[in-house]
Amino acid sequence: MGEQPVHTYRALCSWSGSTAGGYRDYDRGHRGSAPPAEPELALSSDPAFLGDPARLNPEQLVVLAAASCQLLSFLAVAARARLDVRDYRDDATALMPEAERPIRISEIVLRPRITLVAGPTEERVQHLVDVAHRECFIANSLATPVRVEPLIAFVEAG
């Protein structure tokens, strides 16, 4: 039996400016990219920590990574099971209570609205959501609990 591949992911993060003015005065804006993907992201800290609300922050990226991974895992599981998924939209949230120390994201809740062609039972789809969650690389990598609360709908084929 051959060796299993090890996947490597690279990210570049850069900032320049000055912190000489103290904590309140330095610019939180920075850039991030993940070669070979082309887009460079304009990033900042959460506005609660003096960041720019027009830019993505690391906490949002963590939630987005969990949501994206669950979506891709579910689509793979559904395709292998020959289910016809027509739409998947997640409104995910993360909680980060400042009262807890150390400050951390304490919970991520994914709330995908999944629309499929009628045929499978809701219980079958829920089972596949659970399988996808167990197979989600990001959820498996996080110390924070990730909960999935799907809303499942069916449409007629056509």
TORLUM-198296 format. One record per residue: residue number from 1; y, x, z of N, C-alpha, C in turn. Coordinates in steps of 0.1 Angstrom, whole numbers. Layout:
BEGIN
<atom i="NUM" n_north="Y" n_east="X" n_up="Z" ca_north="Y" ca_east="X" ca_up="Z" c_north="Y" c_east="X" c_up="Z"/>
...
END
This chain:
BEGIN
<atom i="1" n_north="-12" n_east="8" n_up="0" ca_north="0" ca_east="0" ca_up="0" c_north="12" c_east="9" c_up="0"/>
<atom i="2" n_north="22" n_east="6" n_up="-9" ca_north="34" ca_east="15" ca_up="-11" c_north="44" c_east="12" c_up="0"/>
<atom i="3" n_north="53" n_east="21" n_up="1" ca_north="64" ca_east="20" ca_up="11" c_north="73" c_east="8" c_up="7"/>
<atom i="4" n_north="78" n_east="1" n_up="17" ca_north="88" ca_east="-9" ca_up="14" c_north="102" c_east="-3" c_up="13"/>
<atom i="5" n_north="110" n_east="-9" n_up="4" ca_north="123" ca_east="-3" ca_up="1" c_north="132" c_east="-5" c_up="14"/>
<atom i="6" n_north="142" n_east="4" n_up="15" ca_north="152" ca_east="3" ca_up="25" c_north="165" c_east="0" c_up="18"/>
<atom i="7" n_north="172" n_east="-11" n_up="20" ca_north="184" ca_east="-14" ca_up="13" c_north="196" c_east="-8" c_up="21"/>
<atom i="8" n_north="205" n_east="-2" n_up="14" ca_north="217" ca_east="4" ca_up="19" c_north="229" c_east="-4" c_up="15"/>
<atom i="9" n_north="238" n_east="-7" n_up="24" ca_north="250" ca_east="-14" ca_up="21" c_north="262" c_east="-6" c_up="25"/>
<atom i="10" n_north="272" n_east="-4" n_up="16" ca_north="283" ca_east="4" ca_up="19" c_north="296" c_east="-4" c_up="19"/>
<atom i="11" n_north="305" n_east="-1" n_up="28" ca_north="318" ca_east="-8" ca_up="29" c_north="329" c_east="3" c_up="31"/>
<atom i="12" n_north="340" n_east="1" n_up="25" ca_north="351" ca_east="10" ca_up="27" c_north="362" c_east="2" c_up="33"/>
<atom i="13" n_north="369" n_east="8" n_up="43" ca_north="379" ca_east="1" ca_up="51" c_north="390" c_east="11" c_up="53"/>
<atom i="14" n_north="403" n_east="7" n_up="49" ca_north="414" ca_east="17" ca_up="50" c_north="427" c_east="10" c_up="55"/>
<atom i="15" n_north="434" n_east="18" n_up="63" ca_north="447" ca_east="14" ca_up="68" c_north="456" c_east="27" c_up="68"/>
<atom i="16" n_north="469" n_east="24" n_up="66" ca_north="478" ca_east="35" ca_up="69" c_north="491" c_east="29" c_up="74"/>
<atom i="17" n_north="498" n_east="36" n_up="82" ca_north="510" ca_east="31" ca_up="88" c_north="514" c_east="40" c_up="100"/>
<atom i="18" n_north="518" n_east="34" n_up="111" ca_north="522" ca_east="41" ca_up="123" c_north="520" c_east="32" c_up="135"/>
<atom i="19" n_north="514" n_east="38" n_up="145" ca_north="513" ca_east="31" ca_up="158" c_north="523" c_east="36" c_up="168"/>
<atom i="20" n_north="532" n_east="44" n_up="164" ca_north="542" ca_east="50" ca_up="173" c_north="550" c_east="40" c_up="180"/>
<atom i="21" n_north="552" n_east="28" n_up="174" ca_north="560" ca_east="18" ca_up="181" c_north="553" c_east="10" c_up="191"/>
<atom i="22" n_north="541" n_east="12" n_up="194" ca_north="533" ca_east="5" ca_up="204" c_north="524" c_east="-6" c_up="199"/>
<atom i="23" n_north="517" n_east="-12" n_up="208" ca_north="507" ca_east="-23" ca_up="204" c_north="513" c_east="-34" c_up="196"/>
<atom i="24" n_north="524" n_east="-39" n_up="200" ca_north="530" ca_east="-51" ca_up="193" c_north="536" c_east="-48" c_up="179"/>
<atom i="25" n_north="539" n_east="-36" n_up="176" ca_north="546" ca_east="-33" ca_up="164" c_north="538" c_east="-28" c_up="152"/>
<atom i="26" n_north="526" n_east="-23" n_up="153" ca_north="520" ca_east="-18" ca_up="142" c_north="514" c_east="-29" c_up="133"/>
<atom i="27" n_north="513" n_east="-26" n_up="120" ca_north="508" ca_east="-35" ca_up="110" c_north="493" c_east="-36" c_up="111"/>
<atom i="28" n_north="488" n_east="-48" n_up="112" ca_north="473" ca_east="-50" ca_up="113" c_north="467" c_east="-51" c_up="99"/>
<atom i="29" n_north="475" n_east="-52" n_up="89" ca_north="470" ca_east="-53" ca_up="75" c_north="463" c_east="-41" c_up="71"/>
<atom i="30" n_north="451" n_east="-43" n_up="65" ca_north="443" ca_east="-32" ca_up="59" c_north="435" c_east="-37" c_up="48"/>
<atom i="31" n_north="428" n_east="-28" n_up="41" ca_north="421" ca_east="-32" ca_up="29" c_north="406" c_east="-29" c_up="31"/>
<atom i="32" n_north="398" n_east="-37" n_up="25" ca_north="383" ca_east="-35" ca_up="25" c_north="377" c_east="-38" c_up="12"/>
<atom i="33" n_north="366" n_east="-30" n_up="9" ca_north="359" ca_east="-32" ca_up="-3" c_north="344" c_east="-28" c_up="0"/>
<atom i="34" n_north="336" n_east="-33" n_up="-9" ca_north="321" ca_east="-30" ca_up="-8" c_north="316" c_east="-26" c_up="-22"/>
<atom i="35" n_north="317" n_east="-13" n_up="-26" ca_north="312" ca_east="-9" ca_up="-39" c_north="297" c_east="-13" c_up="-40"/>
<atom i="36" n_north="293" n_east="-17" n_up="-52" ca_north="300" ca_east="-16" ca_up="-65" c_north="308" c_east="-29" c_up="-68"/>
<atom i="37" n_north="309" n_east="-38" n_up="-59" ca_north="317" ca_east="-50" ca_up="-62" c_north="332" c_east="-46" c_up="-64"/>
<atom i="38" n_north="338" n_east="-52" n_up="-73" ca_north="352" ca_east="-48" ca_up="-77" c_north="363" c_east="-53" c_up="-67"/>
<atom i="39" n_north="363" n_east="-65" n_up="-62" ca_north="375" ca_east="-70" ca_up="-55" c_north="377" c_east="-62" c_up="-42"/>
<atom i="40" n_north="389" n_east="-59" n_up="-40" ca_north="393" ca_east="-53" ca_up="-27" c_north="400" c_east="-64" c_up="-19"/>
<atom i="41" n_north="396" n_east="-66" n_up="-6" ca_north="401" ca_east="-77" ca_up="2" c_north="413" c_east="-72" c_up="10"/>
<atom i="42" n_north="422" n_east="-81" n_up="11" ca_north="434" ca_east="-78" ca_up="20" c_north="430" c_east="-84" c_up="33"/>
<atom i="43" n_north="429" n_east="-76" n_up="44" ca_north="424" ca_east="-80" ca_up="57" c_north="435" c_east="-78" c_up="67"/>
<atom i="44" n_north="432" n_east="-85" n_up="79" ca_north="441" ca_east="-83" ca_up="90" c_north="433" c_east="-87" c_up="103"/>
<atom i="45" n_north="440" n_east="-87" n_up="114" ca_north="434" ca_east="-92" ca_up="126" c_north="437" c_east="-107" c_up="127"/>
<atom i="46" n_north="430" n_east="-114" n_up="136" ca_north="432" ca_east="-128" ca_up="139" c_north="447" c_east="-129" c_up="143"/>
<atom i="47" n_north="454" n_east="-140" n_up="139" ca_north="468" ca_east="-142" ca_up="143" c_north="469" c_east="-141" c_up="159"/>
<atom i="48" n_north="459" n_east="-145" n_up="166" ca_north="460" ca_east="-144" ca_up="181" c_north="462" c_east="-130" c_up="185"/>
<atom i="49" n_north="458" n_east="-120" n_up="177" ca_north="459" ca_east="-106" ca_up="180" c_north="469" c_east="-99" c_up="171"/>
<atom i="50" n_north="480" n_east="-107" n_up="167" ca_north="491" ca_east="-103" ca_up="160" c_north="488" c_east="-100" c_up="145"/>
<atom i="51" n_north="478" n_east="-106" n_up="140" ca_north="475" ca_east="-105" ca_up="126" c_north="482" c_east="-114" c_up="116"/>
<atom i="52" n_north="479" n_east="-112" n_up="104" ca_north="485" ca_east="-121" ca_up="93" c_north="476" c_east="-132" c_up="90"/>
<atom i="53" n_north="480" n_east="-145" n_up="92" ca_north="471" ca_east="-156" ca_up="90" c_north="468" c_east="-158" c_up="75"/>
<atom i="54" n_north="475" n_east="-152" n_up="66" ca_north="472" ca_east="-154" ca_up="52" c_north="461" c_east="-144" c_up="48"/>
<atom i="55" n_north="456" n_east="-136" n_up="56" ca_north="445" ca_east="-126" ca_up="53" c_north="433" c_east="-130" c_up="61"/>
<atom i="56" n_north="421" n_east="-126" n_up="55" ca_north="409" ca_east="-128" ca_up="62" c_north="408" c_east="-118" c_up="74"/>
<atom i="57" n_north="402" n_east="-122" n_up="84" ca_north="400" ca_east="-113" ca_up="96" c_north="385" c_east="-111" c_up="98"/>
<atom i="58" n_north="382" n_east="-100" n_up="106" ca_north="368" ca_east="-97" ca_up="108" c_north="359" c_east="-108" c_up="114"/>
<atom i="59" n_north="365" n_east="-116" n_up="122" ca_north="357" ca_east="-127" ca_up="128" c_north="354" c_east="-138" c_up="118"/>
<atom i="60" n_north="363" n_east="-141" n_up="108" ca_north="360" ca_east="-150" ca_up="97" c_north="349" c_east="-144" c_up="88"/>
<atom i="61" n_north="350" n_east="-131" n_up="86" ca_north="340" ca_east="-125" ca_up="78" c_north="326" c_east="-125" c_up="84"/>
<atom i="62" n_north="325" n_east="-124" n_up="97" ca_north="312" ca_east="-126" ca_up="103" c_north="306" c_east="-140" c_up="101"/>
<atom i="63" n_north="315" n_east="-150" n_up="103" ca_north="310" ca_east="-164" ca_up="101" c_north="307" c_east="-166" c_up="86"/>
<atom i="64" n_north="315" n_east="-161" n_up="77" ca_north="312" ca_east="-162" ca_up="63" c_north="299" c_east="-155" c_up="59"/>
<atom i="65" n_north="297" n_east="-144" n_up="65" ca_north="284" ca_east="-137" ca_up="62" c_north="272" c_east="-145" c_up="66"/>
<atom i="66" n_north="273" n_east="-151" n_up="78" ca_north="262" ca_east="-159" ca_up="83" c_north="260" c_east="-172" c_up="74"/>
<atom i="67" n_north="271" n_east="-178" n_up="70" ca_north="270" ca_east="-190" ca_up="62" c_north="265" c_east="-187" c_up="48"/>
<atom i="68" n_north="270" n_east="-176" n_up="42" ca_north="265" ca_east="-172" ca_up="29" c_north="250" c_east="-168" c_up="29"/>
<atom i="69" n_north="246" n_east="-161" n_up="39" ca_north="232" ca_east="-157" ca_up="40" c_north="223" c_east="-169" c_up="42"/>
<atom i="70" n_north="227" n_east="-179" n_up="50" ca_north="219" ca_east="-191" ca_up="52" c_north="218" c_east="-199" c_up="39"/>
<atom i="71" n_north="229" n_east="-200" n_up="32" ca_north="230" ca_east="-207" ca_up="19" c_north="219" c_east="-200" c_up="9"/>
<atom i="72" n_north="220" n_east="-187" n_up="8" ca_north="211" ca_east="-180" ca_up="-1" c_north="197" c_east="-181" c_up="3"/>
<atom i="73" n_north="194" n_east="-180" n_up="16" ca_north="181" ca_east="-181" ca_up="21" c_north="175" c_east="-195" c_up="18"/>
<atom i="74" n_north="183" n_east="-206" n_up="21" ca_north="179" ca_east="-219" ca_up="18" c_north="176" c_east="-222" c_up="3"/>
<atom i="75" n_north="185" n_east="-217" n_up="-5" ca_north="183" ca_east="-219" ca_up="-20" c_north="170" c_east="-212" c_up="-24"/>
<atom i="76" n_north="167" n_east="-200" n_up="-19" ca_north="154" ca_east="-193" ca_up="-22" c_north="142" c_east="-201" c_up="-17"/>
<atom i="77" n_north="143" n_east="-206" n_up="-5" ca_north="132" ca_east="-213" ca_up="1" c_north="130" c_east="-226" c_up="-7"/>
<atom i="78" n_north="141" n_east="-233" n_up="-10" ca_north="140" ca_east="-246" ca_up="-17" c_north="135" c_east="-244" c_up="-31"/>
<atom i="79" n_north="139" n_east="-233" n_up="-38" ca_north="134" ca_east="-231" ca_up="-51" c_north="119" c_east="-228" c_up="-51"/>
<atom i="80" n_north="115" n_east="-220" n_up="-41" ca_north="100" ca_east="-217" ca_up="-40" c_north="92" c_east="-230" c_up="-38"/>
<atom i="81" n_north="98" n_east="-239" n_up="-31" ca_north="91" ca_east="-252" ca_up="-27" c_north="93" c_east="-262" c_up="-39"/>
<atom i="82" n_north="100" n_east="-258" n_up="-49" ca_north="103" ca_east="-267" ca_up="-61" c_north="111" c_east="-279" c_up="-57"/>
<atom i="83" n_north="121" n_east="-278" n_up="-48" ca_north="130" ca_east="-288" ca_up="-45" c_north="142" c_east="-286" c_up="-54"/>
<atom i="84" n_north="149" n_east="-297" n_up="-58" ca_north="160" ca_east="-296" ca_up="-67" c_north="173" c_east="-298" c_up="-59"/>
<atom i="85" n_north="179" n_east="-287" n_up="-54" ca_north="191" ca_east="-287" ca_up="-47" c_north="203" c_east="-288" c_up="-57"/>
<atom i="86" n_north="212" n_east="-298" n_up="-55" ca_north="223" ca_east="-300" ca_up="-64" c_north="236" c_east="-295" c_up="-58"/>
<atom i="87" n_north="237" n_east="-295" n_up="-45" ca_north="250" ca_east="-291" ca_up="-39" c_north="248" c_east="-286" c_up="-25"/>
<atom i="88" n_north="256" n_east="-276" n_up="-21" ca_north="254" ca_east="-271" ca_up="-7" c_north="268" c_east="-266" c_up="-3"/>
<atom i="89" n_north="274" n_east="-272" n_up="7" ca_north="287" ca_east="-269" ca_up="12" c_north="287" c_east="-268" c_up="27"/>
<atom i="90" n_north="291" n_east="-256" n_up="32" ca_north="290" ca_east="-254" ca_up="46" c_north="304" c_east="-253" c_up="52"/>
<atom i="91" n_north="306" n_east="-259" n_up="64" ca_north="318" ca_east="-259" ca_up="72" c_north="314" c_east="-252" c_up="85"/>
<atom i="92" n_north="314" n_east="-239" n_up="85" ca_north="309" ca_east="-231" ca_up="96" c_north="320" c_east="-227" c_up="106"/>
<atom i="93" n_north="316" n_east="-226" n_up="118" ca_north="326" ca_east="-222" ca_up="129" c_north="320" c_east="-211" c_up="138"/>
<atom i="94" n_north="329" n_east="-204" n_up="144" ca_north="324" ca_east="-194" ca_up="154" c_north="333" c_east="-197" c_up="166"/>
<atom i="95" n_north="328" n_east="-195" n_up="178" ca_north="335" ca_east="-196" ca_up="191" c_north="336" c_east="-182" c_up="196"/>
<atom i="96" n_north="349" n_east="-178" n_up="201" ca_north="351" ca_east="-165" ca_up="207" c_north="360" c_east="-167" c_up="219"/>
<atom i="97" n_north="354" n_east="-171" n_up="231" ca_north="362" ca_east="-173" ca_up="243" c_north="368" c_east="-160" c_up="248"/>
<atom i="98" n_north="382" n_east="-160" n_up="250" ca_north="388" ca_east="-148" ca_up="255" c_north="386" c_east="-146" c_up="270"/>
<atom i="99" n_north="381" n_east="-157" n_up="277" ca_north="379" ca_east="-155" ca_up="291" c_north="366" c_east="-147" c_up="294"/>
<atom i="100" n_north="357" n_east="-146" n_up="284" ca_north="345" ca_east="-138" ca_up="287" c_north="348" c_east="-124" c_up="283"/>
<atom i="101" n_north="341" n_east="-115" n_up="291" ca_north="343" ca_east="-101" ca_up="289" c_north="329" c_east="-95" c_up="287"/>
<atom i="102" n_north="327" n_east="-86" n_up="278" ca_north="336" ca_east="-83" ca_up="267" c_north="338" c_east="-94" c_up="258"/>
<atom i="103" n_north="350" n_east="-95" n_up="252" ca_north="353" ca_east="-106" ca_up="242" c_north="344" c_east="-104" c_up="230"/>
<atom i="104" n_north="337" n_east="-115" n_up="227" ca_north="328" ca_east="-115" ca_up="215" c_north="326" c_east="-129" c_up="210"/>
<atom i="105" n_north="322" n_east="-130" n_up="198" ca_north="318" ca_east="-143" ca_up="192" c_north="305" c_east="-147" c_up="200"/>
<atom i="106" n_north="306" n_east="-158" n_up="207" ca_north="296" ca_east="-163" ca_up="215" c_north="286" c_east="-172" c_up="208"/>
<atom i="107" n_north="290" n_east="-178" n_up="197" ca_north="282" ca_east="-188" ca_up="190" c_north="287" c_east="-190" c_up="176"/>
<atom i="108" n_north="278" n_east="-191" n_up="167" ca_north="281" ca_east="-195" ca_up="153" c_north="274" c_east="-208" c_up="150"/>
<atom i="109" n_north="281" n_east="-217" n_up="145" ca_north="275" ca_east="-230" ca_up="141" c_north="277" c_east="-232" c_up="126"/>
<atom i="110" n_north="266" n_east="-234" n_up="119" ca_north="266" ca_east="-236" ca_up="105" c_north="263" c_east="-251" c_up="103"/>
<atom i="111" n_north="272" n_east="-258" n_up="95" ca_north="270" ca_east="-272" ca_up="93" c_north="269" c_east="-275" c_up="77"/>
<atom i="112" n_north="259" n_east="-271" n_up="71" ca_north="258" ca_east="-273" ca_up="57" c_north="255" c_east="-288" c_up="53"/>
<atom i="113" n_north="262" n_east="-293" n_up="43" ca_north="260" ca_east="-306" ca_up="37" c_north="251" c_east="-303" c_up="25"/>
<atom i="114" n_north="239" n_east="-306" n_up="25" ca_north="230" ca_east="-303" ca_up="14" c_north="226" c_east="-315" c_up="7"/>
<atom i="115" n_north="228" n_east="-315" n_up="-7" ca_north="224" ca_east="-326" ca_up="-15" c_north="213" c_east="-322" c_up="-24"/>
<atom i="116" n_north="202" n_east="-330" n_up="-24" ca_north="190" ca_east="-327" ca_up="-32" c_north="187" c_east="-339" c_up="-40"/>
<atom i="117" n_north="179" n_east="-337" n_up="-51" ca_north="173" ca_east="-348" ca_up="-58" c_north="163" c_east="-355" c_up="-49"/>
<atom i="118" n_north="163" n_east="-368" n_up="-49" ca_north="153" ca_east="-376" ca_up="-41" c_north="139" c_east="-372" c_up="-44"/>
<atom i="119" n_north="131" n_east="-372" n_up="-34" ca_north="117" ca_east="-369" ca_up="-35" c_north="111" c_east="-364" c_up="-22"/>
<atom i="120" n_north="116" n_east="-353" n_up="-17" ca_north="111" ca_east="-348" ca_up="-4" c_north="117" c_east="-356" c_up="7"/>
<atom i="121" n_north="110" n_east="-356" n_up="19" ca_north="115" ca_east="-363" ca_up="30" c_north="126" c_east="-355" c_up="37"/>
<atom i="122" n_north="134" n_east="-361" n_up="45" ca_north="144" ca_east="-354" ca_up="53" c_north="137" c_east="-344" c_up="62"/>
<atom i="123" n_north="125" n_east="-348" n_up="68" ca_north="118" ca_east="-338" ca_up="77" c_north="114" c_east="-326" c_up="69"/>
<atom i="124" n_north="110" n_east="-327" n_up="57" ca_north="105" ca_east="-316" ca_up="49" c_north="117" c_east="-307" c_up="46"/>
<atom i="125" n_north="129" n_east="-313" n_up="43" ca_north="141" ca_east="-305" ca_up="40" c_north="145" c_east="-297" c_up="53"/>
<atom i="126" n_north="145" n_east="-305" n_up="64" ca_north="148" ca_east="-298" ca_up="77" c_north="139" c_east="-287" c_up="80"/>
<atom i="127" n_north="126" n_east="-288" n_up="77" ca_north="117" ca_east="-277" ca_up="79" c_north="121" c_east="-265" c_up="71"/>
<atom i="128" n_north="125" n_east="-267" n_up="58" ca_north="129" ca_east="-256" ca_up="50" c_north="142" c_east="-250" c_up="54"/>
<atom i="129" n_north="151" n_east="-258" n_up="60" ca_north="163" ca_east="-253" ca_up="66" c_north="159" c_east="-243" c_up="77"/>
<atom i="130" n_north="150" n_east="-247" n_up="85" ca_north="145" ca_east="-239" ca_up="96" c_north="139" c_east="-226" c_up="91"/>
<atom i="131" n_north="130" n_east="-227" n_up="81" ca_north="124" ca_east="-215" ca_up="75" c_north="135" c_east="-206" c_up="70"/>
<atom i="132" n_north="145" n_east="-211" n_up="63" ca_north="155" ca_east="-203" ca_up="57" c_north="163" c_east="-196" c_up="68"/>
<atom i="133" n_north="165" n_east="-203" n_up="79" ca_north="172" ca_east="-197" ca_up="91" c_north="164" c_east="-185" c_up="96"/>
<atom i="134" n_north="151" n_east="-187" n_up="98" ca_north="143" ca_east="-176" ca_up="103" c_north="143" c_east="-164" c_up="93"/>
<atom i="135" n_north="145" n_east="-167" n_up="80" ca_north="145" ca_east="-156" ca_up="70" c_north="159" c_east="-150" c_up="67"/>
<atom i="136" n_north="169" n_east="-156" n_up="74" ca_north="183" ca_east="-151" ca_up="71" c_north="185" c_east="-138" c_up="77"/>
<atom i="137" n_north="187" n_east="-128" n_up="68" ca_north="189" ca_east="-114" ca_up="73" c_north="201" c_east="-112" c_up="83"/>
<atom i="138" n_north="212" n_east="-119" n_up="80" ca_north="224" ca_east="-118" ca_up="88" c_north="221" c_east="-124" c_up="102"/>
<atom i="139" n_north="216" n_east="-136" n_up="102" ca_north="213" ca_east="-143" ca_up="115" c_north="204" c_east="-134" c_up="123"/>
<atom i="140" n_north="194" n_east="-128" n_up="117" ca_north="184" ca_east="-120" ca_up="124" c_north="191" c_east="-107" c_up="129"/>
<atom i="141" n_north="202" n_east="-103" n_up="123" ca_north="209" ca_east="-90" ca_up="127" c_north="219" c_east="-92" c_up="138"/>
<atom i="142" n_north="223" n_east="-104" n_up="141" ca_north="233" ca_east="-107" ca_up="150" c_north="228" c_east="-109" c_up="164"/>
<atom i="143" n_north="235" n_east="-104" n_up="174" ca_north="232" ca_east="-107" ca_up="188" c_north="236" c_east="-121" c_up="192"/>
<atom i="144" n_north="246" n_east="-126" n_up="185" ca_north="251" ca_east="-139" ca_up="188" c_north="242" c_east="-150" c_up="182"/>
<atom i="145" n_north="240" n_east="-161" n_up="190" ca_north="231" ca_east="-172" ca_up="184" c_north="238" c_east="-179" c_up="172"/>
<atom i="146" n_north="230" n_east="-182" n_up="162" ca_north="235" ca_east="-189" ca_up="151" c_north="227" c_east="-202" c_up="150"/>
<atom i="147" n_north="234" n_east="-213" n_up="151" ca_north="228" ca_east="-227" ca_up="151" c_north="231" c_east="-233" c_up="137"/>
<atom i="148" n_north="221" n_east="-240" n_up="132" ca_north="222" ca_east="-247" ca_up="119" c_north="221" c_east="-262" c_up="121"/>
<atom i="149" n_north="231" n_east="-269" n_up="118" ca_north="231" ca_east="-284" ca_up="119" c_north="234" c_east="-290" c_up="105"/>
<atom i="150" n_north="223" n_east="-292" n_up="97" ca_north="225" ca_east="-297" ca_up="84" c_north="227" c_east="-312" c_up="83"/>
<atom i="151" n_north="235" n_east="-316" n_up="73" ca_north="236" ca_east="-330" ca_up="69" c_north="229" c_east="-331" c_up="56"/>
<atom i="152" n_north="218" n_east="-338" n_up="55" ca_north="210" ca_east="-339" ca_up="43" c_north="212" c_east="-352" c_up="35"/>
<atom i="153" n_north="215" n_east="-351" n_up="22" ca_north="217" ca_east="-363" ca_up="14" c_north="208" c_east="-362" c_up="2"/>
<atom i="154" n_north="205" n_east="-373" n_up="-4" ca_north="197" ca_east="-373" ca_up="-16" c_north="204" c_east="-381" c_up="-27"/>
<atom i="155" n_north="202" n_east="-376" n_up="-40" ca_north="207" ca_east="-383" ca_up="-51" c_north="195" c_east="-386" c_up="-61"/>
<atom i="156" n_north="197" n_east="-395" n_up="-70" ca_north="187" ca_east="-397" ca_up="-80" c_north="188" c_east="-387" c_up="-91"/>
<atom i="157" n_north="176" n_east="-383" n_up="-97" ca_north="176" ca_east="-373" ca_up="-107" c_north="184" c_east="-378" c_up="-119"/>
<atom i="158" n_north="190" n_east="-369" n_up="-126" ca_north="197" ca_east="-373" ca_up="-138" c_north="209" c_east="-364" c_up="-142"/>
END
